[in-house]
Each structure stands twice: as structure tokens, then as C-alpha cells.
């Protein structure tokens, strides 16, 4: 009898450990995301609810932001930045665009992951609005412009470890949204466009410059 009770207690203990491990596994994903957002680990960018208090750049120091785009193999989308790079001053709000086209034969919903390099700059790269905040749905053949509004946090000026940083690369990768190929999500967060390129379109972050150009600030 005593041995039976010990066996049952041991089995219950193992079951509790297993349940705890499963719960920890599910909890670890949001905890890891929170850790990345707070520390900028892995080049994770920050999310800002508003622009810096002053729209006037706080420094003459400029940083060139380059744009990169990738797409998972199972998502038949053509995804690319509308401009190669922009140059912004610290604390200055900038607006850039990406373009996505559904080249497949059915509606598809995608979600974008993102990071910046060098990774240590992630904690100072703040996005106010971004298509990556929500899932994006495109009909067959549909093209959309997807905006991202961002600024470089003035606190970067106090971090001597980033004094040498003059270029930051913002990268996005679109994946097919898990478990859905289409859904109630709104059309992709930008403007539908008729063509993949528009040479006459001004660079939204640098007035008067065509896409792909940058200024020296």
C-alpha cells in the first residue's frame, strides 16, 4: 500500500512538471518578445505611440537608413522597398514605403517580421506606424504600398557604444500568416497602386528626391 501511494504521488508530480513545462513554453514566447522589445536584443525595434516632443531634429548628426525586403518561399508575393535608403537626423520623423504584390492565384494573408542591423541600434529605432503591426491581406494580382513611420531616438546620442553608427538597415520578411490564407483583416496597410514602380514619386522621407536617392542631411 505504501509503495502504491508513493508511485501515485510520483506520477502526479511528473504530471505537474509536464503541465508546468508546457505552460512555460507558451509563456516564453511573449516573454521573449517583451525582453527583445525592452533591450533591443537581436535588432528588435521599438514601438512609439508618438513622435518626439519636438519635430525639430535635436542634433545635426545624420544616419542613413537602408531598406531590405525578403519573402518566405511559400508566400507568392513580390515584396520590395520603394526606396533604397533615406537619410535622417536624430529625432526627425521619417516616412518610407514598401510595395507588395500578390503574384498568386488566390487571396493570401501575410505577416511581417522585422529587425535592424547593427543589432545594438534596435533599442533606439522607434516605429510610430508600420504595416508590420497587423496582418496584411492581398487579393490575386493586388499591389499595395505599405508605409512605415519611424525616428531615431535622441537617447542614442548618450550611448557612446553607438558613436560610430552612421548606417542602419531595416529589414522585413513576409511570411504566410499561420492558419489562414485569407481573413477579415483589412487590405494591406497602404494604397493600392497600378504599377510596381513610379519614378515620379518623391521620396517621402526626403522631399524633392526620387525613390532610391538620399540626402547628406
C-alpha positions as CSV (number, residue, x, y, z in Angstrom):
1,X,0.0,0.0,0.0
2,X,2.8,2.4,0.9
3,X,4.6,1.7,-2.3
4,X,1.4,2.3,-4.3
5,X,0.9,5.7,-2.6
6,X,4.5,6.7,-3.4
7,X,4.0,5.6,-7.0
8,X,0.9,7.7,-7.4
9,X,2.5,10.7,-5.8
10,X,5.5,10.3,-8.1
11,X,3.2,10.1,-11.1
12,X,1.2,13.1,-10.1
13,X,4.5,15.0,-9.5
14,X,5.7,14.1,-13.0
15,X,2.3,15.2,-14.5
16,X,2.6,18.6,-12.7
17,X,6.1,19.1,-14.0
18,X,4.9,18.3,-17.6
19,X,2.0,20.7,-17.4
20,X,4.3,23.4,-16.0
21,X,6.8,22.9,-18.8
22,X,4.0,23.2,-21.4
23,X,2.7,26.4,-19.7
24,X,6.2,27.8,-19.6
25,X,6.8,27.0,-23.3
26,X,3.7,29.0,-24.2
27,X,4.5,31.8,-21.8
28,X,8.1,32.0,-23.1
29,X,7.2,33.4,-26.5
30,X,5.5,36.7,-25.3
31,X,8.1,37.0,-22.5
32,X,10.9,36.6,-25.1
33,X,9.3,39.2,-27.3
34,X,8.9,41.6,-24.3
35,X,12.6,41.0,-23.5
36,X,13.6,41.8,-27.1
37,X,11.5,45.0,-27.2
38,X,12.9,46.3,-23.9
39,X,16.5,45.5,-24.6
40,X,16.6,45.7,-28.4
41,X,18.1,42.2,-28.4
42,X,18.5,40.7,-31.8
43,X,17.9,44.0,-33.5
44,X,14.3,44.2,-32.4
45,X,13.0,47.8,-32.9
46,X,10.9,49.8,-30.5
47,X,7.3,50.9,-30.9
48,X,6.4,54.5,-30.1
49,X,2.9,55.9,-29.6
50,X,4.0,59.3,-30.8
51,X,6.9,61.3,-32.3
52,X,9.4,63.1,-30.2
53,X,8.1,66.1,-28.4
54,X,9.8,68.5,-30.8
55,X,9.7,67.9,-34.5
56,X,12.9,69.8,-34.8
57,X,15.9,67.4,-35.0
58,X,17.8,67.5,-31.8
59,X,21.2,67.0,-33.5
60,X,23.0,67.7,-36.7
61,X,24.1,64.1,-36.7
62,X,22.6,62.1,-39.6
63,X,22.0,58.4,-40.0
64,X,21.4,56.7,-43.3
65,X,18.6,54.1,-43.1
66,X,18.7,51.4,-45.7
67,X,15.8,49.1,-46.5
68,X,15.7,45.4,-47.2
69,X,12.9,43.0,-48.1
70,X,12.5,39.3,-48.2
71,X,9.6,36.8,-48.7
72,X,9.2,33.3,-47.5
73,X,9.2,30.7,-50.2
74,X,5.6,29.5,-49.6
75,X,4.2,33.1,-50.0
76,X,3.9,34.1,-53.6
77,X,4.3,37.8,-53.1
78,X,6.7,40.2,-54.6
79,X,7.9,42.4,-51.8
80,X,10.4,45.2,-52.1
81,X,11.2,48.7,-50.7
82,X,10.0,51.7,-52.7
83,X,13.3,53.5,-51.9
84,X,16.8,52.1,-51.3
85,X,17.6,54.4,-48.4
86,X,16.9,57.7,-46.7
87,X,19.0,60.0,-44.6
88,X,17.5,61.4,-41.4
89,X,18.7,63.5,-38.5
90,X,18.4,62.2,-34.9
91,X,14.9,62.8,-33.6
92,X,13.5,63.5,-37.0
93,X,10.4,61.6,-38.0
94,X,10.7,59.9,-41.4
95,X,8.2,58.1,-43.7
96,X,9.2,55.3,-46.0
97,X,7.2,52.8,-48.1
98,X,7.4,49.2,-49.1
99,X,5.4,47.6,-52.0
100,X,3.9,44.2,-52.0
101,X,2.2,42.3,-54.9
102,X,0.3,39.1,-54.7
103,X,1.5,37.1,-57.7
104,X,-0.5,34.0,-56.7
105,X,-4.0,32.9,-57.8
106,X,-5.9,33.4,-54.6
107,X,-6.2,35.8,-51.6
108,X,-3.4,35.4,-49.2
109,X,-2.7,36.9,-45.8
110,X,0.8,37.6,-44.7
111,X,2.6,38.8,-41.6
112,X,6.0,40.6,-41.5
113,X,8.8,40.1,-39.1
114,X,11.5,42.8,-38.8
115,X,14.8,43.7,-37.3
116,X,17.6,46.2,-37.8
117,X,21.4,46.0,-38.1
118,X,23.6,46.7,-36.4
119,X,21.5,44.9,-33.7
120,X,22.7,47.2,-31.0
121,X,20.8,50.0,-32.7
122,X,17.5,48.3,-32.3
123,X,16.7,49.9,-28.9
124,X,16.9,53.4,-30.5
125,X,15.0,52.7,-33.7
126,X,11.4,53.6,-32.9
127,X,8.4,53.0,-35.2
128,X,5.2,55.0,-34.9
129,X,3.2,53.3,-37.6
130,X,4.0,50.2,-39.5
131,X,2.3,47.7,-41.8
132,X,4.1,45.0,-39.7
133,X,1.9,45.8,-36.7
134,X,-1.0,43.8,-38.3
135,X,-1.6,41.0,-40.8
136,X,-1.9,42.1,-44.5
137,X,-4.3,40.5,-47.0
138,X,-3.9,40.8,-50.8
139,X,-6.2,39.6,-53.5
140,X,-4.7,37.9,-56.6
141,X,-2.7,40.4,-58.6
142,X,-3.3,43.2,-56.0
143,X,-0.5,45.5,-55.2
144,X,-0.3,47.8,-52.1
145,X,2.0,50.4,-50.8
146,X,2.9,49.7,-47.1
147,X,4.1,52.7,-45.0
148,X,6.4,52.8,-42.1
149,X,6.9,55.9,-40.0
150,X,9.9,56.0,-37.7
151,X,12.5,58.1,-35.9
152,X,15.9,57.5,-34.3
153,X,15.6,58.1,-30.6
154,X,17.7,61.0,-29.4
155,X,18.9,58.9,-26.5
156,X,21.3,57.3,-29.0
157,X,23.4,60.5,-28.6
158,X,24.2,59.4,-25.0
159,X,25.3,55.9,-25.9
160,X,29.0,56.0,-26.6
161,X,28.7,52.4,-27.9
162,X,26.9,53.7,-30.9
163,X,29.0,56.8,-31.7
164,X,30.4,55.1,-34.8
165,X,27.0,54.1,-36.2
166,X,26.2,56.0,-39.4
167,X,24.1,53.5,-41.2
168,X,21.2,51.3,-40.0
169,X,19.5,48.7,-42.2
170,X,15.8,48.0,-41.6
171,X,14.8,44.5,-42.8
172,X,11.4,42.9,-43.2
173,X,10.5,39.3,-44.1
174,X,6.9,38.4,-45.1
175,X,5.5,35.0,-44.2
176,X,2.2,33.4,-44.9
177,X,0.1,34.0,-41.8
178,X,-0.3,30.8,-39.7
179,X,-3.5,29.0,-40.2
180,X,-5.1,31.4,-42.7
181,X,-4.8,32.2,-46.4
182,X,-7.4,35.0,-46.2
183,X,-9.3,36.5,-43.5
184,X,-11.2,39.5,-42.2
185,X,-8.1,41.7,-41.9
186,X,-8.2,44.9,-43.8
187,X,-6.5,45.3,-47.2
188,X,-2.8,45.8,-46.7
189,X,-2.0,48.9,-44.8
190,X,-1.2,51.2,-47.7
191,X,-2.5,52.4,-51.0
192,X,-3.3,50.2,-53.9
193,X,-1.1,51.0,-56.9
194,X,-1.4,50.3,-60.6
195,X,2.2,49.6,-61.3
196,X,5.2,48.2,-59.5
197,X,7.4,51.3,-60.0
198,X,6.7,55.0,-60.1
199,X,9.8,57.0,-60.9
200,X,8.0,60.3,-60.5
201,X,7.1,59.5,-56.9
202,X,9.0,61.7,-54.5
203,X,11.0,60.2,-51.6
204,X,8.6,60.6,-48.7
205,X,11.3,60.9,-46.2
206,X,13.4,63.4,-48.2
207,X,11.3,66.0,-50.0
208,X,12.2,66.6,-53.6
209,X,14.2,63.4,-54.0
210,X,13.0,60.4,-56.2
211,X,12.9,56.9,-54.7
212,X,16.4,55.5,-54.1
213,X,18.0,58.8,-53.5
214,X,19.2,60.1,-50.2
215,X,20.5,63.4,-48.9
216,X,23.5,64.1,-46.8
217,X,21.5,66.0,-44.3
